[in-house]
Amino acid sequence: MTPKISQSEFIAMMAMMVATVAFSIDSMLPALPVMAQDLTPEAPNRAQLVLSAFFVGMGVGTLFTGPLSDAFGRKTIINLGAALYILGAVLAWAAPTIELMVAARIMQGIGAAGPRIVSIAIIRDLYSGREMARIVSFVMLIFTIVPSLAPLLGSGIIALGGWRGIFVAFVIFAVISSTWVNARLSEPLPVGARRPLNLTALWTALKEMMSYPMVRNSIYVQLLIFSVLFTSISLIQPTFDQIFGKADQFALYFFAIGIFCASSSVVNATFVMRLGMRAIISIAIFVTLTLTLLMLALHLSGVTGTVYFWAYVLWQTAIFFQMGLTIGNLNALAMEPLGHIAGLAASVMGAISTVAAGVIATLIAQMFDGTTLPQIGGVLVLLALAIPALVRMRSLDRPLAAPVHGE
């Protein structure tokens, strides 16, 4: 019989499942220049499609994993996702062309959607309201450490066995995380609570979900925040390399940024019970928007060199820091009235925000011209578009589904 695990082990387990995504993206960053030379030397910017393909695949997979987990159980879908993820990693390891690499990364992204989305549904199975937001904050704390370390790990793997060795590491990571879940976690969704997988049930649940203004606004803001994040991830390595000439130091800077930003989840867990989720989301986005305006002013004023480099580092730190203050709270707000369809809700939110953000970030990244202006302009527009939704969210009544814990 599977033992009952402590809350600390549960948080660590969920964090490792969510971290599958971050590890699959950020460990690739140091490999992009080498991959460009090997797979697409005539058009090196196409190497960024390795990241975009994963984003899109993950978004597509996200649409299905939640409903499947509602119908067949959480652990079953985690295992299926892990198997597809591993297959995609193996195919990517063997890919001789950029086209086959992109196809393999799409498959890997679809597989990664399993642990990413089902982990959110599992947390909602067991927690709700601000308590759920607190748990998600701790998950995000551990999760943040993985992308911080990932470029360093990627650099080490490249030094030892070339860039293809990164895909071997993906296989090992997936085997460890799925084995841990199977050995230690009891199935959180009993057979009697499962929903049949049919189009009528899915359409009914989808209409119910989208009838809540808080859910709609949360999805919209998540889409914009993920677009900002994916844009930064896509452009931070080329910026360090081509603009500042610090490619060799990139992994260390990224590690320092990530470790500091891990504290954002602690900050959120500390203040969410006192201030509420919507207030923290609004503060985080307005602060980041203000810093983006300052970056634009610096760029237009012609400031360069060390001053501009450190301004860029601080700006990127703010962008990553806000993730710990926004995504967990946005998920908790949207999921509060949707506990009975948690899997579907997590899937729809993840699919819309991830696929759209992946497309938006790809368009911005392809505008990279050797300056920071495309990134600054893109982030500025995205954050500005979030303001009307933030105003609407602040004016909405608190959810009625859980009056004790609700935001």
Order of alpha helices (4+ residues) and beta strands (2+ residues): alpha-alpha-alpha-alpha-alpha-alpha-alpha-alpha-alpha-alpha-alpha-alpha-alpha-alpha-alpha
